[in-house]
Amino acid sequence: MGKERERFLDMVVYQIYPRSFLDTNGDGIGDLNGVRARLDYLCELGVNAVWLCPCYKSPNCDNGYDISDYRDIMDEFGTLADWDELIKEMHLRGLRLIMDLVANHTSSQHEWFKKARLSRDNPYHDYYIWADVPPNDWQSVFGGSAWEYNEPTGEYYLHSFAIQQPDLNWGNPKVRREICDIVDFWAEKGVDGFRCDVLDYISKDFTADKMYNGPHLHEYIRELFGRENVRHLFTIGECSLGGRDVCDICGENRRELTTVFQFEHLRFDGVDKYLPPSFSLDDVRDVLIKWQNFTAENSLLYTLFTDNHDWPYYISRFGNDKELRYECATAIAAMFYLLRGIPFIYQGQEYGAANSYYDDISAFNDVETLNYYKAREGGTPRARLMAEVNRGSRDNSRRPMAWTGDTATAHGFSTAKPWLKTATRADEINLEKDKKRERSVFRFYQQLLALRKENECIRRGSFADLTNERKGCFVYERALGEDRCIVVCNFDKAQEIVLPSCVKEGEFVYALGNYKDGEEYSSRFRPFEVAVYLKK
């Protein structure tokens, strides 16, 4: 891997969902000044980059992923001047800013679409995808047909997501030029990179049974990010791609993306997140091993993440978020973030945030969740349907940050009623309370990220799986030159894990663990116990 790309292995990225991070003007909605107010906190945690979810002008059908103006800031979040001050303060602290780029679709309230839908002769009509009769039976990701009738022109337009999110026509060179200009606008303002929302959807094959990964995907991405003036940016795609496709889109000489998010450890071949998972942490481990080896063999960067704004909390899906919440949260963090790749931490993870439970659909806001409920209401027993909604809703991770235990200020988030109900366990699980605990998830994250920063073998070293035929655990080694690190992560059941003799015989020192008495070597590992050893 070239030096230019390898520098990104020093990044630790913190994802912020600004609507739910911190409200500073008392309207119940998080804002950019709230992000700015917590920059020192992010430095205290140990991150050095921020992925900021969309903050552009939007009517908020899909909470900012429906953009009506790419060059201005959402009214609820502040102003462009606030954004300028934010990035200035970030750069003074050595924090990079990665913006969300939503290029597959706009809002139906964008000026382009408002003009496009008026007439077939309008200059903006070809900015979107139209058909006299739907050419296929594609279904929207959010449910229902992906084709919506537009009465003024007597046509159907394509929306891969919500009806209010019409897909752009990337086959039109004017559209591609528009998106390039948007990237250049923010690059000139100092942004350090882009997370590219559903980027594999920008190219379509209308004869296929899927809406993404069409025949012109690579040429479109090269046209966008292969230009010399933006080659320095960190670019990461949200793409559903297999191994060889990842090589094509992220290969070092492809002039496309820096890396992509790989979702196999979340999706497992399209499993429904609203239903109980049929897979285990052993399956997760095997996926991680596969991708560690594949990315090393092909000189690719890998992304290390468990949570984001589109998924319920990982510890609630795969672990024990009740009696063993601390152990589970810390073990899974170490299991992922000591691997080779770029760590991404989602807000709330660092204090062990977990899923909520509400018994009424009125407590939910997410368009995907509401459509899921509506499609099944009446046909599924209500108790079961609400259990599914609570299990899989994106609102689990979108509820306001619980900074404190103060219920009068929505747990430190706002002096007003929050835009979305706070987490049902916020009295128990909040940052203030976690920091005071003897066994603090936050302090473990601090120690974990410091360990990563201090040891080049963890950031850049090779990976070797040492688990062998064991079940219910993950044992691996990181090595660079003479430096070595061994990570032992046990899963949900206590068991004996016989470690390499070099650890037992004292060639390694205990560097980090999540059980108080873990400093002494023992082959007996308790549920969700993790131990990290460094060569002396």
C-alpha positions as CSV (number, residue, x, y, z in Angstrom):
1,M,0.0,0.0,0.0
2,G,1.4,3.4,-1.0
3,K,2.3,6.0,1.6
4,E,-0.4,8.3,0.5
5,R,-3.1,5.8,1.5
6,E,-1.3,4.3,4.5
7,R,-1.5,7.7,6.3
8,F,-5.3,7.1,6.7
9,L,-4.5,4.2,9.0
10,D,-3.8,6.8,11.6
11,M,-7.4,8.1,11.5
12,V,-10.0,7.4,14.2
13,V,-13.3,8.7,13.0
14,Y,-16.3,9.7,15.2
15,Q,-19.7,9.8,13.4
16,I,-22.0,12.6,14.5
17,Y,-25.7,12.6,13.8
18,P,-26.1,16.4,14.3
19,R,-29.9,16.4,14.9
20,S,-29.3,14.3,18.0
21,F,-25.9,15.4,19.2
22,L,-26.4,18.6,21.2
23,D,-28.9,21.5,21.0
24,T,-27.5,24.9,21.9
25,N,-30.4,27.2,20.9
26,G,-33.2,25.6,22.8
27,D,-35.4,24.3,19.9
28,G,-35.1,20.6,20.7
29,I,-32.9,19.9,17.6
30,G,-29.1,19.4,17.7
31,D,-27.1,22.0,15.7
32,L,-23.6,22.8,14.4
33,N,-22.8,24.9,17.4
34,G,-23.6,21.9,19.5
35,V,-20.9,19.9,17.6
36,R,-18.5,22.8,18.1
37,A,-19.2,22.9,21.8
38,R,-18.0,19.3,22.2
39,L,-14.8,19.3,20.1
40,D,-12.7,19.1,23.2
41,Y,-14.7,16.1,24.3
42,L,-13.9,14.4,21.1
43,C,-10.2,15.1,21.6
44,E,-10.5,13.7,25.2
45,L,-12.0,10.5,23.8
46,G,-9.1,10.1,21.4
47,V,-10.5,10.5,17.9
48,N,-9.0,12.7,15.2
49,A,-11.7,13.0,12.5
50,V,-15.4,13.5,12.4
51,W,-18.0,12.2,9.9
52,L,-20.8,14.7,10.0
53,C,-24.1,13.3,8.7
54,P,-26.0,15.7,6.3
55,C,-26.3,19.2,7.5
56,Y,-27.5,20.7,4.2
57,K,-30.9,22.4,3.5
58,S,-33.6,19.7,3.7
59,P,-37.3,19.3,4.3
60,N,-36.3,16.3,6.4
61,C,-38.4,13.6,4.9
62,D,-35.4,11.3,5.6
63,N,-33.6,13.4,8.2
64,G,-31.3,15.3,5.9
65,Y,-30.7,12.6,3.3
66,D,-33.2,14.5,1.1
67,I,-31.3,17.6,0.2
68,S,-32.9,20.7,-1.3
69,D,-29.8,22.8,-1.4
70,Y,-26.3,21.3,-1.4
71,R,-24.5,24.7,-0.8
72,D,-26.3,25.8,2.3
73,I,-27.0,24.7,5.9
74,M,-30.3,23.3,7.2
75,D,-32.1,26.1,9.1
76,E,-32.4,24.0,12.3
77,F,-28.6,23.4,12.3
78,G,-27.5,27.0,11.9
79,T,-25.8,28.9,9.1
80,L,-22.9,28.6,6.7
81,A,-21.0,30.9,9.0
82,D,-21.5,28.4,11.8
83,W,-20.1,25.7,9.6
84,D,-17.1,27.9,8.7
85,E,-16.4,28.4,12.5
86,L,-16.9,24.7,13.1
87,I,-14.3,23.6,10.6
88,K,-11.9,26.3,11.7
89,E,-12.1,25.1,15.3
90,M,-11.8,21.5,14.2
91,H,-8.6,22.1,12.2
92,L,-7.1,24.0,15.1
93,R,-7.5,20.8,17.2
94,G,-6.1,18.5,14.5
95,L,-9.6,17.1,13.7
96,R,-10.5,16.3,10.1
97,L,-14.0,16.9,8.8
98,I,-15.7,14.3,6.5
99,M,-19.0,15.5,5.1
100,D,-21.8,13.3,3.9
101,L,-22.4,13.5,0.1
102,V,-25.8,12.3,-1.1
103,A,-25.4,12.1,-4.8
104,N,-27.9,9.4,-5.9
105,H,-31.0,11.5,-5.2
106,T,-32.2,15.0,-4.2
107,S,-35.2,16.1,-2.3
108,S,-38.4,16.5,-4.3
109,Q,-38.2,20.1,-3.0
110,H,-34.9,20.8,-4.7
111,E,-35.2,23.5,-7.4
112,W,-34.0,21.0,-10.0
113,F,-36.9,18.6,-9.4
114,K,-39.5,21.3,-8.8
115,K,-38.7,22.5,-12.4
116,A,-38.1,19.0,-13.8
117,R,-41.6,17.7,-12.9
118,L,-43.4,20.7,-14.6
119,S,-42.8,19.7,-18.2
120,R,-41.0,17.2,-20.4
121,D,-39.5,20.2,-22.2
122,N,-38.0,21.8,-19.1
123,P,-34.2,21.9,-19.2
124,Y,-34.1,20.1,-15.8
125,H,-36.4,17.3,-16.8
126,D,-33.5,15.1,-17.9
127,Y,-31.8,15.6,-14.5
128,Y,-34.0,12.8,-13.2
129,I,-35.1,9.4,-14.4
130,W,-38.5,9.1,-16.1
131,A,-40.6,6.5,-17.8
132,D,-44.0,6.5,-19.6
133,V,-44.5,3.0,-18.1
134,P,-42.3,1.5,-15.3
135,P,-39.7,-0.6,-17.1
136,N,-39.4,-3.0,-14.2
137,D,-40.9,-3.9,-10.8
138,W,-38.2,-2.4,-8.7
139,Q,-39.2,-1.8,-5.1
140,S,-38.1,1.1,-3.0
141,V,-35.7,0.4,-0.2
142,F,-38.3,2.0,2.1
143,G,-41.2,-0.2,0.8
144,G,-43.6,0.0,-2.2
145,S,-42.9,0.6,-5.8
146,A,-39.8,2.6,-6.7
147,W,-41.8,4.3,-9.5
148,E,-44.1,7.3,-8.7
149,Y,-46.6,8.9,-11.1
150,N,-46.1,12.6,-11.9
151,E,-49.4,14.0,-13.2
152,P,-48.1,17.2,-15.0
153,T,-45.9,15.2,-17.4
154,G,-47.9,11.9,-17.4
155,E,-44.8,9.9,-16.5
156,Y,-43.3,7.9,-13.6
157,Y,-40.1,9.0,-11.9
158,L,-37.7,6.7,-10.1
159,H,-37.1,6.9,-6.4
160,S,-34.9,4.2,-4.9
161,F,-35.8,5.4,-1.4
162,A,-38.7,7.6,-0.3
163,I,-41.2,9.1,-2.8
164,Q,-39.7,12.5,-1.8
165,Q,-36.2,11.4,-2.9
166,P,-36.2,11.3,-6.7
167,D,-33.1,9.6,-8.2
168,L,-30.7,11.8,-10.3
169,N,-30.0,10.8,-13.9
170,W,-26.2,10.2,-13.8
171,G,-26.4,9.4,-17.5
172,N,-26.8,13.1,-18.1
173,P,-23.3,14.8,-18.2
174,K,-24.9,18.0,-16.8
175,V,-25.8,16.1,-13.6
176,R,-22.3,14.8,-13.2
177,R,-20.9,18.3,-13.7
178,E,-23.3,19.6,-11.1
179,I,-22.2,17.0,-8.5
180,C,-18.5,17.7,-9.3
181,D,-19.1,21.4,-8.7
182,I,-20.7,20.6,-5.3
183,V,-17.7,18.5,-4.3
184,D,-15.4,21.4,-5.4
185,F,-17.4,23.9,-3.4
186,W,-16.9,22.1,-0.2
187,A,-13.3,21.1,-1.0
188,E,-12.4,24.7,-1.5
189,K,-14.0,25.5,1.9
190,G,-11.6,23.1,3.5
191,V,-13.5,19.8,3.9
192,D,-11.1,16.8,4.3
193,G,-13.3,14.1,2.8
194,F,-16.7,12.7,1.9
195,R,-18.7,9.7,3.0
196,C,-20.7,8.9,-0.1
197,D,-24.3,7.8,0.6
198,V,-25.5,4.8,-1.5
199,L,-22.9,5.6,-4.1
200,D,-23.4,2.2,-5.9
201,Y,-26.9,3.4,-6.8
202,I,-25.8,6.1,-9.2
203,S,-25.5,3.8,-12.2
204,K,-28.6,1.8,-13.2
205,D,-29.2,-1.3,-15.3
206,F,-32.9,-1.3,-15.9
207,T,-32.9,-4.9,-17.1
208,A,-31.5,-6.2,-13.8
209,D,-33.4,-7.2,-10.7
210,K,-31.5,-4.7,-8.5
211,M,-31.2,-0.9,-8.5
212,Y,-27.5,-0.6,-7.9
213,N,-24.0,-1.4,-9.3
214,G,-24.9,-0.6,-12.9
215,P,-22.4,-0.7,-15.9
216,H,-21.1,2.9,-15.6
217,L,-20.4,3.0,-11.9
218,H,-16.7,3.2,-12.1
219,E,-16.5,5.8,-14.9
220,Y,-18.9,8.0,-12.9
221,I,-16.8,7.7,-9.7
222,R,-13.6,8.4,-11.6
223,E,-15.2,11.5,-13.1
224,L,-16.1,12.7,-9.7
225,F,-13.1,11.9,-7.5
226,G,-10.4,11.0,-10.1
227,R,-9.7,14.7,-10.7
228,E,-6.4,16.1,-9.5
229,N,-7.9,18.9,-7.4
230,V,-9.7,16.4,-5.1
231,R,-7.4,13.4,-5.1
232,H,-6.1,14.4,-1.6
233,L,-9.6,13.9,-0.1
234,F,-10.5,10.9,2.0
235,T,-13.5,9.3,0.2
236,I,-15.5,6.4,1.5
237,G,-18.5,4.8,-0.2
238,E,-21.6,3.2,1.2
239,C,-21.7,0.4,-1.3
240,S,-23.0,-3.2,-1.4
241,L,-20.1,-4.8,-3.1
242,G,-18.4,-8.2,-3.2
243,G,-14.6,-8.7,-3.1
244,R,-13.6,-8.2,-6.7
245,D,-15.9,-5.1,-7.0
246,V,-14.2,-3.6,-3.9
247,C,-10.8,-4.1,-5.6
248,D,-12.2,-2.3,-8.7
249,I,-13.6,0.6,-6.8
250,C,-10.8,1.1,-4.2
251,G,-7.7,-0.2,-6.0
252,E,-4.8,2.1,-5.4
253,N,-4.4,3.0,-9.1
254,R,-8.1,3.1,-9.9
255,R,-8.6,6.8,-9.1
256,E,-12.0,6.2,-7.6
257,L,-12.5,5.8,-3.8
258,T,-10.1,5.6,-0.8
259,T,-12.2,2.8,0.7
260,V,-15.8,1.5,1.2
261,F,-17.9,0.4,4.1
262,Q,-18.4,-3.4,4.0
263,F,-21.6,-4.5,5.6
264,E,-21.4,-8.3,5.6
265,H,-20.9,-8.4,9.4
266,L,-24.2,-6.5,9.8
267,R,-26.4,-8.0,7.0
268,F,-25.4,-11.6,6.5
269,D,-26.9,-12.0,3.0
270,G,-29.8,-9.6,3.5
271,V,-31.1,-10.8,6.9
272,D,-34.0,-8.7,8.1
273,K,-32.7,-6.5,11.0
274,Y,-36.3,-6.3,12.4
275,L,-36.2,-10.1,13.2
276,P,-34.0,-11.9,15.7
277,P,-30.5,-12.6,14.2
278,S,-29.9,-16.2,13.0
279,F,-26.2,-15.8,13.3
280,S,-23.7,-15.5,16.1
281,L,-20.5,-13.6,17.0
282,D,-18.6,-16.7,15.6
283,D,-20.1,-15.7,12.2
284,V,-19.0,-12.1,12.7
285,R,-15.5,-13.3,13.6
286,D,-15.3,-15.3,10.4
287,V,-16.4,-12.4,8.3
288,L,-13.7,-10.2,9.9
289,I,-11.0,-12.8,9.3
290,K,-12.1,-13.0,5.7
291,W,-11.9,-9.3,5.1
292,Q,-8.7,-8.8,7.1
293,N,-7.0,-11.3,4.8
294,F,-8.6,-10.1,1.6
295,T,-7.8,-6.4,2.1
296,A,-4.2,-7.3,3.1
297,E,-3.7,-9.5,0.0
298,N,-5.1,-6.7,-2.3
299,S,-3.5,-3.7,-0.5
300,L,-6.8,-2.2,0.4
301,L,-7.9,-0.1,3.4
302,Y,-10.6,-1.7,5.6
303,T,-13.2,0.1,7.7
304,L,-13.8,-1.1,11.3
305,F,-17.3,-0.3,12.6
306,T,-20.2,-1.8,14.5
307,D,-22.7,1.0,14.6
308,N,-24.1,3.9,12.5
309,H,-27.3,5.9,12.0
310,D,-28.9,3.2,9.9
311,W,-28.7,0.3,12.3
312,P,-29.8,-0.5,15.9
313,Y,-27.0,-0.8,18.4
314,Y,-24.6,-3.7,17.8
315,I,-24.4,-4.8,21.5
316,S,-28.2,-5.1,21.5
317,R,-28.2,-7.3,18.4
318,F,-25.2,-9.5,19.1
319,G,-24.5,-9.3,22.8
320,N,-25.9,-8.9,26.2
321,D,-26.9,-5.3,26.7
322,K,-28.4,-5.9,30.1
323,E,-26.4,-7.8,32.8
324,L,-23.2,-7.7,30.8
325,R,-23.5,-4.4,28.9
326,Y,-20.1,-3.1,30.0
327,E,-18.3,-6.3,29.3
328,C,-20.1,-6.7,25.9
329,A,-19.5,-3.1,24.8
330,T,-15.8,-3.2,25.7
331,A,-15.1,-6.7,24.3
332,I,-16.7,-5.9,21.0
333,A,-14.9,-2.6,20.8
334,A,-11.5,-4.3,21.3
335,M,-12.4,-7.1,18.9
336,F,-13.0,-4.6,16.1
337,Y,-10.8,-1.6,16.8
338,L,-7.5,-3.5,17.3
339,L,-7.8,-5.0,13.8
340,R,-6.1,-3.4,10.8
341,G,-8.2,-0.7,9.3
342,I,-9.8,2.7,10.0
343,P,-12.0,2.8,13.2
344,F,-15.4,4.5,13.0
345,I,-17.2,5.1,16.3
346,Y,-20.8,6.2,16.3
347,Q,-22.0,8.7,18.9
348,G,-23.2,6.9,22.1
349,Q,-21.0,3.8,21.5
350,E,-18.4,5.2,23.8
351,Y,-20.6,5.0,26.9
352,G,-22.3,1.8,25.9
353,A,-25.6,3.1,24.5
354,A,-28.2,0.4,23.9
355,N,-31.6,-0.1,22.1
356,S,-34.8,1.5,23.5
357,Y,-38.2,0.0,23.9
358,Y,-41.4,2.0,23.2
359,D,-44.9,0.4,23.1
360,D,-46.4,2.9,20.6
361,I,-45.4,3.8,17.1
362,S,-45.8,7.5,17.9
363,A,-42.4,7.4,19.6
364,F,-40.8,6.8,16.2
365,N,-39.9,9.2,13.4
366,D,-37.8,7.2,10.9
367,V,-39.5,6.9,7.5
368,E,-38.2,3.4,7.0
369,T,-39.6,2.3,10.4
370,L,-43.0,3.9,9.8
371,N,-43.3,2.3,6.4
372,Y,-42.4,-1.1,7.9
373,Y,-45.1,-0.7,10.6
374,K,-47.7,0.5,8.1
375,A,-47.1,-2.4,5.7
376,R,-47.6,-5.0,8.5
377,E,-50.2,-3.3,10.6
378,G,-53.3,-5.5,10.9
379,G,-51.6,-8.5,9.5
380,T,-49.1,-9.0,12.4
381,P,-50.1,-9.1,16.1
382,R,-49.4,-5.7,17.5
383,A,-47.2,-6.9,20.4
384,R,-45.0,-8.8,17.9
385,L,-44.9,-5.9,15.4
386,M,-43.8,-3.4,18.1
387,A,-41.1,-5.9,19.2
388,E,-39.9,-6.0,15.6
389,V,-39.9,-2.2,15.3
390,N,-38.0,-1.8,18.6
391,R,-35.5,-4.4,17.5
392,G,-34.7,-3.0,14.1
393,S,-35.6,0.7,14.0
394,R,-33.0,3.2,12.9
395,D,-34.4,5.5,15.6
396,N,-32.6,3.3,18.2
397,S,-29.3,5.0,17.3
398,R,-30.8,8.3,16.3
399,R,-32.3,9.2,19.7
400,P,-30.7,12.2,21.4
401,M,-27.3,11.7,23.1
402,A,-27.6,11.1,26.8
403,W,-24.9,13.5,28.1
404,T,-26.1,13.6,31.7
405,G,-28.7,12.1,34.0
406,D,-30.7,15.3,34.1
407,T,-34.2,14.6,32.8
408,A,-35.1,18.3,32.9
409,T,-32.7,18.9,30.1
410,A,-33.4,15.7,28.1
411,H,-30.3,14.2,29.7
412,G,-28.2,17.2,28.8
413,F,-29.2,17.3,25.1
414,S,-31.7,20.3,25.2
415,T,-33.7,22.6,27.4
416,A,-36.7,22.1,25.1
417,K,-38.7,19.0,24.1
418,P,-36.4,16.9,21.9
419,W,-37.3,16.3,18.3
420,L,-37.3,12.5,19.1
421,K,-38.0,10.8,22.4
422,T,-34.9,10.1,24.3
423,A,-33.6,6.6,24.9
424,T,-35.8,4.7,27.4
425,R,-32.7,3.7,29.3
426,A,-31.0,7.1,29.4
427,D,-31.4,7.4,33.2
428,E,-29.2,4.3,33.5
429,I,-27.0,4.7,30.4
430,N,-25.6,8.2,30.0
431,L,-22.1,9.7,29.7
432,E,-22.0,11.4,33.0
433,K,-23.0,8.3,34.9
434,D,-20.7,6.1,32.9
435,K,-17.7,8.3,33.6
436,K,-18.3,7.9,37.4
437,R,-18.5,4.1,37.2
438,E,-15.5,2.1,38.3
439,R,-16.0,0.1,35.2
440,S,-16.5,2.8,32.6
441,V,-17.1,2.1,28.9
442,F,-15.8,5.6,28.1
443,R,-12.5,5.1,29.9
444,F,-12.1,1.7,28.2
445,Y,-12.5,3.4,24.8
446,Q,-10.0,6.1,25.8
447,Q,-7.5,3.4,26.8
448,L,-8.2,1.4,23.7
449,L,-7.7,4.3,21.3
450,A,-4.6,5.4,23.2
451,L,-3.2,1.9,22.9
452,R,-3.9,2.0,19.1
453,K,-2.2,5.4,18.8
454,E,0.9,4.4,20.7
455,N,1.5,1.1,18.9
456,E,2.4,1.1,15.2
457,C,2.0,-2.6,15.0
458,I,-1.7,-2.2,15.8
459,R,-2.2,0.6,13.2
460,R,-0.1,-0.9,10.4
461,G,1.0,-4.4,11.4
462,S,0.0,-7.7,9.7
463,F,-3.0,-9.7,10.9
464,A,-2.9,-13.5,11.8
465,D,-5.9,-15.5,13.1
466,L,-4.9,-17.6,16.1
467,T,-8.4,-18.8,16.9
468,N,-7.9,-22.1,15.1
469,E,-10.8,-24.5,15.8
470,R,-12.1,-22.8,18.9
471,K,-15.7,-21.6,19.1
472,G,-17.1,-18.7,21.0
473,C,-14.0,-16.5,20.9
474,F,-11.7,-14.6,18.6
475,V,-7.9,-14.7,19.1
476,Y,-5.6,-12.9,16.7
477,E,-2.1,-11.4,16.5
478,R,-0.9,-8.1,15.0
479,A,2.8,-7.9,14.1
480,L,5.2,-5.3,12.7
481,G,8.9,-6.1,12.7
482,E,9.7,-7.2,16.3
483,D,6.6,-5.7,17.7
484,R,3.6,-8.0,18.4
485,C,0.2,-7.7,19.9
486,I,-2.1,-10.6,20.8
487,V,-5.9,-9.9,21.3
488,V,-8.1,-12.5,23.0
489,C,-11.8,-11.8,22.9
490,N,-14.2,-14.3,24.5
491,F,-17.9,-14.3,23.6
492,D,-20.9,-15.0,25.7
493,K,-19.9,-18.2,27.6
494,A,-17.1,-18.7,30.1
495,Q,-14.4,-21.1,28.8
496,E,-10.8,-22.1,28.8
497,I,-8.7,-20.5,26.0
498,V,-5.2,-21.7,26.0
499,L,-3.0,-18.9,24.7
500,P,0.3,-19.2,22.8
501,S,3.1,-20.3,25.1
502,C,4.9,-17.0,24.6
503,V,2.1,-15.2,26.5
504,K,2.1,-17.7,29.4
505,E,5.8,-17.7,29.7
506,G,6.0,-14.0,30.2
507,E,7.3,-12.7,26.8
508,F,4.2,-10.5,26.6
509,V,2.8,-8.0,29.1
510,Y,-0.9,-7.5,29.8
511,A,-1.8,-4.1,28.2
512,L,-5.6,-3.9,28.4
513,G,-8.6,-5.8,29.6
514,N,-12.1,-5.3,30.8
515,Y,-12.1,-7.4,34.0
516,K,-10.6,-5.7,37.0
517,D,-8.4,-8.7,38.0
518,G,-7.2,-9.5,34.5
519,E,-3.6,-8.3,35.0
520,E,-2.5,-11.8,35.9
521,Y,-2.3,-14.5,33.2
522,S,-5.2,-16.9,33.2
523,S,-6.5,-19.3,30.6
524,R,-10.0,-19.0,32.1
525,F,-12.0,-16.4,30.3
526,R,-15.3,-15.1,31.6
527,P,-18.3,-14.0,29.4
528,F,-17.2,-11.2,27.1
529,E,-13.8,-10.9,28.6
530,V,-11.1,-9.4,26.5
531,A,-7.4,-9.3,27.2
532,V,-4.7,-7.6,25.1
533,Y,-1.0,-8.5,25.4
534,L,2.0,-6.7,24.0
535,K,5.4,-8.1,23.5
536,K,7.9,-6.8,26.0
